Amino acid sequence: MTISPPLVFSKTGVTMSNTDSSNAAMAGLLYQANAKSTGVTYLLWFFLGALGAHRFYAGKAAGGIVQLVLFLLGWSTIWIFGFGLLFLTPLGIWVLVDAFLIPGWLRQYNTNLVHRVLA
């Protein structure tokens, strides 16, 4: 077994051993594999927003469950003199507001992911 010399980055003057560089590479791969995508979240919001799919993807499962329940209650009671609109109207407003909250959620999620990967 041969021991390689440490790697030296000339611009920063930082010395890093081969195991440190492989750990950093592994951390980078873990981050990339688990980071949430803004594009995917907005696609889920656009096509399945009323079902709360974007919230489930972003790690906001409790809100996703409530949105799903509102959707199901709204459409199952819409035939009773429009009673379902009492559920669907707030749901629609909530889903629209979520469009503005998505970037913050993902920034927070991905920042927490960096801390978990590096820990």
Secondary structure, 3 states (H helix, E strand, C coil): CCCCCCEEECCCCEEECHHHHHHHHHHHHHHHHHCCCHHHHHHHHHHHHHHCHHHHHCCCHHHHHHHHHHHHHHHHHCCCCCCCHHHHHHHHHHHHHHHHHHHHHHHHHHHHHHHHHHC
